[in-house]
């Protein structure tokens, strides 16, 4: 007849889970944050220094991420796009010419080794 001893459950995994939950509660708001602050695992944000507050704009002109606010973007005339296209084409031609020149210079045969004098 086999004899089974009762197994003891380790508290280490439970302790790890509780510590992780408390540290995650420090990131959240509410009662969990209060407990995490009391345990020393969370901090409260400090007020910005006066020079930082003075340098920040009162109203921001950007659209926050995830908002449904839209603003009209001015359309560029077609002539601007044609000008940009011509500039980019000129740059492409210049880059190709520089690449061809570098390719031609790289194709030169290597120099002959130096001849050492014999005594």
C-alpha positions as CSV (number, residue, x, y, z in Angstrom):
1,X,0.0,0.0,0.0
2,X,1.6,3.3,-1.1
3,X,2.1,6.0,1.4
4,X,1.5,9.6,0.4
5,X,2.7,12.4,2.5
6,X,0.8,15.6,2.2
7,X,2.6,18.1,0.1
8,X,3.4,21.6,1.5
9,X,2.4,24.5,-0.7
10,X,5.2,27.0,-1.1
11,X,4.3,30.6,-0.3
12,X,7.0,32.0,-2.6
13,X,4.8,32.1,-5.7
14,X,2.0,33.6,-3.7
15,X,4.4,36.2,-2.3
16,X,5.6,37.1,-5.8
17,X,2.1,37.5,-7.1
18,X,1.1,39.8,-4.2
19,X,4.2,41.9,-4.6
20,X,3.5,42.2,-8.4
21,X,-0.1,43.2,-7.7
22,X,1.0,45.8,-5.2
23,X,3.5,47.4,-7.6
24,X,0.9,47.4,-10.3
25,X,-1.5,49.0,-8.0
26,X,1.0,51.8,-7.5
27,X,0.6,52.7,-11.2
28,X,-3.2,52.8,-11.0
29,X,-5.4,55.2,-9.2
30,X,-7.8,54.7,-6.3
31,X,-7.5,52.7,-3.2
32,X,-4.7,50.4,-4.6
33,X,-2.5,53.5,-5.0
34,X,-3.1,54.5,-1.4
35,X,-2.0,51.1,-0.2
36,X,1.0,51.1,-2.5
37,X,2.1,54.6,-1.3
38,X,1.8,53.5,2.3
39,X,4.0,50.4,1.5
40,X,6.5,52.7,-0.2
41,X,6.0,51.2,-3.6
42,X,4.4,54.2,-5.3
43,X,5.1,57.9,-5.3
44,X,3.0,61.0,-6.0
45,X,4.1,63.3,-8.8
46,X,5.8,66.5,-7.7
47,X,4.7,69.9,-8.8
48,X,6.8,71.3,-11.6
49,X,9.5,73.9,-10.7
50,X,8.5,77.6,-11.3
51,X,10.9,78.0,-14.3
52,X,9.3,75.0,-16.0
53,X,5.8,76.3,-15.4
54,X,6.8,79.7,-16.8
55,X,8.2,78.1,-20.0
56,X,5.2,75.9,-20.7
57,X,2.6,77.4,-23.0
58,X,-0.8,78.1,-21.5
59,X,-2.7,76.6,-24.4
60,X,-1.3,73.9,-26.6
61,X,-1.9,73.9,-30.3
62,X,-1.5,70.2,-30.9
63,X,-4.3,67.6,-31.1
64,X,-4.1,65.1,-28.3
65,X,-3.6,61.4,-29.3
66,X,-6.8,59.5,-29.5
67,X,-9.1,62.6,-29.7
68,X,-11.7,63.1,-32.3
69,X,-10.8,66.8,-32.8
70,X,-10.2,67.7,-36.4
71,X,-8.7,70.8,-37.8
72,X,-8.6,72.0,-41.4
73,X,-5.2,71.5,-43.1
74,X,-4.5,74.1,-45.8
75,X,-4.1,72.4,-49.2
76,X,-1.0,73.1,-51.2
77,X,-1.3,74.2,-54.8
78,X,-0.4,71.8,-57.5
79,X,2.4,74.1,-58.6
80,X,4.2,73.5,-55.3
81,X,4.1,69.8,-55.9
82,X,5.5,70.2,-59.4
83,X,8.3,72.3,-58.0
84,X,9.1,69.7,-55.3
85,X,9.0,67.0,-57.9
86,X,11.5,68.9,-60.1
87,X,13.8,69.5,-57.2
88,X,13.7,65.8,-56.2
89,X,14.4,64.7,-59.8
90,X,17.4,67.0,-60.0
91,X,18.7,65.6,-56.8
92,X,18.2,62.1,-58.1
93,X,20.2,62.9,-61.2
94,X,23.0,64.4,-59.2
95,X,23.1,61.4,-56.9
96,X,23.2,59.0,-59.9
97,X,26.1,61.0,-61.4
98,X,28.0,60.9,-58.1
99,X,27.4,57.2,-57.8
100,X,28.6,56.6,-61.4
101,X,31.7,58.6,-60.7
102,X,32.5,56.7,-57.6
103,X,31.9,53.4,-59.4
104,X,34.3,54.5,-62.1
105,X,37.0,55.5,-59.6
106,X,36.6,52.3,-57.7
107,X,37.2,50.2,-60.8
108,X,40.8,51.3,-61.3
109,X,43.3,48.5,-60.9
110,X,45.2,48.4,-57.7
111,X,48.7,49.7,-57.6
112,X,51.7,47.4,-58.1
113,X,53.4,46.3,-54.9
114,X,56.5,48.3,-53.9
115,X,59.8,46.9,-55.0
116,X,62.2,46.4,-52.2
117,X,65.9,47.1,-53.0
118,X,68.2,44.2,-52.7
119,X,71.6,44.6,-51.1
